[in-house]
């Protein structure tokens, strides 16, 4: 059985930290946000199952949390900035992987109901 997704090991690099974080934290020094990228490795065939897609989503969310944790300085505003950053980094990474099962897992976690039917003319 052939798949349109390569059966190789893929890398997903979350590289949104610097510019996004700088935009969120207006009073902070830009040097505070230049940190290492986070790489999440996965096997494309594993994404063909709901369990594999769900596991990758959890790993992406964890990596996004690590990237954005430095925005949380304990105040409500900084905690909100860190949470917004984490959601945006996760969404960006899911879009970059662009796999239907991962997109479905992401939508399900966000509470987005999949379309039941589509009517076309």
Buried (B, 14 or more C-beta within 10 A) or exposed (E): EEEEBEEEEBEBEBBBBBEBBBEBBEEBEEEEBEEEEBEBEBBBEEBBEEEBBBBBBEBBBBBBBBBBEBBBEEEEEBEEBBBBBBBBBBBBBBEEBEBEBBBBBBEBBEEEEEEEEEEEE
